[in-house]
Amino acid sequence: MNIYVKDEEIATKNIVPQKRVYGEQLFEENGEEFRFWNPNRSKLAAAFLNGLEKLEISQDWKVLYLGASTGTTVSHISDIAKDGLIYAVEFSPVSMRKLVRLCEIRPNIAPILADATKPKKYMDLLEKVDFVYCDVAQPNQTNAFIDNINLFLKDVGLAMIMIKSRSIDVNQKPQKIFKQEEKKLKEKGFSIVEKVKLEPYEKDHICFLVKKNF
Ligand SMILES: C[S@@+](CC[C@H](N)C(=O)[O-])C[C@H]1O[C@@H](n2cnc3c(N)ncnc32)[C@H](O)[C@@H]1O
């Protein structure tokens, strides 16, 4: 993977030299330019720094990203899957405007203005993908995640969901919510490949890396 990890820092090899995406620092290592990946701005960076080890994003992967926002995390996946393609779904027109500008300089990102809870509406725009990533921070997001996997994930693919307990139920203990969402995923036919909590970068968050059962 085009990732640099050292001590508490993580970075990706910049496929668009000299260009920052969200004000991150650039640096050179062995003649190559990297962009620092801020774990306080990106849950995937937090997961890697907290020990996520079973996710190896290949440089030619096709990725479906739900909840792309303005493209902070998407941009780092675009560095890693440099010869692949990231279908970036976002339903806020305001965020989408910024995301489209990012796509103009990063040709491996395809923006899709759509509601991730209605995947059939963008079926014609997608192919089967190697990886589905979900960070829409909504109470019903596990259902949307499953629906998208069932439509778009290759049988051998991997999928990851970022769970913020307070987005699901502010009155429940995070641990209870995490168990409930894990159970839902298992009942729907997935096995948990790895789970990682995101503290201290994100309070009361966990991520699940899953694959389909056969
Ligand atoms: C927590 S932010 C995502 C941050 C982003 N993943 C990152 O790391 O750069 C959640 C995003 O999901 C979007 N969102 C929420 N519900 C959605 C839905 N049903 N369909 C598509 N996008 C949605 C929000 O507009 C917001 O931009």
Ligand as a Chemical Component Dictionary entry (heavy atoms), coordinates in Angstrom:
data_LIG
# 
_chem_comp.id                   LIG 
_chem_comp.type                 NON-POLYMER 
_chem_comp.pdbx_formal_charge   0 
_chem_comp.three_letter_code    LIG 
# 
loop_
_chem_comp_atom.comp_id 
_chem_comp_atom.atom_id 
_chem_comp_atom.alt_atom_id 
_chem_comp_atom.type_symbol 
_chem_comp_atom.charge 
_chem_comp_atom.model_Cartn_x 
_chem_comp_atom.model_Cartn_y 
_chem_comp_atom.model_Cartn_z 
_chem_comp_atom.pdbx_ordinal 
LIG C1  C1  C 0  -19.223 11.902 8.920 1  
LIG S1  S1  S 1  -19.428 12.694 7.382 2  
LIG C2  C2  C 0  -18.325 11.842 6.331 3  
LIG C3  C3  C 0  -16.876 12.235 6.434 4  
LIG C4  C4  C 0  -16.063 11.576 5.347 5  
LIG N1  N1  N 0  -16.368 10.160 5.304 6  
LIG C5  C5  C 0  -14.570 11.729 5.517 7  
LIG O1  O1  O 0  -13.972 10.976 6.315 8  
LIG O2  O2  O -1 -13.976 12.557 4.837 9  
LIG C6  C6  C 0  -20.955 12.010 6.858 10 
LIG C7  C7  C 0  -21.334 12.423 5.455 11 
LIG O3  O3  O 0  -22.403 11.575 5.029 12 
LIG C8  C8  C 0  -23.311 12.328 4.283 13 
LIG N2  N2  N 0  -24.598 11.602 4.307 14 
LIG C9  C9  C 0  -25.439 11.441 5.360 15 
LIG N3  N3  N 0  -26.481 10.671 5.015 16 
LIG C10 C10 C 0  -26.292 10.335 3.709 17 
LIG C11 C11 C 0  -27.021 9.545  2.792 18 
LIG N4  N4  N 0  -28.173 8.951  3.146 19 
LIG N5  N5  N 0  -26.552 9.409  1.544 20 
LIG C12 C12 C 0  -25.381 10.005 1.165 21 
LIG N6  N6  N 0  -24.633 10.754 1.999 22 
LIG C13 C13 C 0  -25.075 10.922 3.261 23 
LIG C14 C14 C 0  -23.335 13.689 4.983 24 
LIG O4  O4  O 0  -23.822 14.705 4.128 25 
LIG C15 C15 C 0  -21.868 13.856 5.348 26 
LIG O5  O5  O 0  -21.165 14.525 4.341 27 
# 
loop_
_chem_comp_bond.comp_id 
_chem_comp_bond.atom_id_1 
_chem_comp_bond.atom_id_2 
_chem_comp_bond.value_order 
_chem_comp_bond.pdbx_ordinal 
LIG C1  S1  SING 1  
LIG S1  C2  SING 2  
LIG S1  C6  SING 3  
LIG C2  C3  SING 4  
LIG C3  C4  SING 5  
LIG C4  N1  SING 6  
LIG C4  C5  SING 7  
LIG C5  O1  DOUB 8  
LIG C5  O2  SING 9  
LIG C6  C7  SING 10 
LIG C7  O3  SING 11 
LIG C7  C15 SING 12 
LIG O3  C8  SING 13 
LIG C8  N2  SING 14 
LIG C8  C14 SING 15 
LIG N2  C9  SING 16 
LIG N2  C13 SING 17 
LIG C9  N3  DOUB 18 
LIG N3  C10 SING 19 
LIG C10 C11 SING 20 
LIG C10 C13 DOUB 21 
LIG C11 N4  SING 22 
LIG C11 N5  DOUB 23 
LIG N5  C12 SING 24 
LIG C12 N6  DOUB 25 
LIG N6  C13 SING 26 
LIG C14 O4  SING 27 
LIG C14 C15 SING 28 
LIG C15 O5  SING 29 
# 
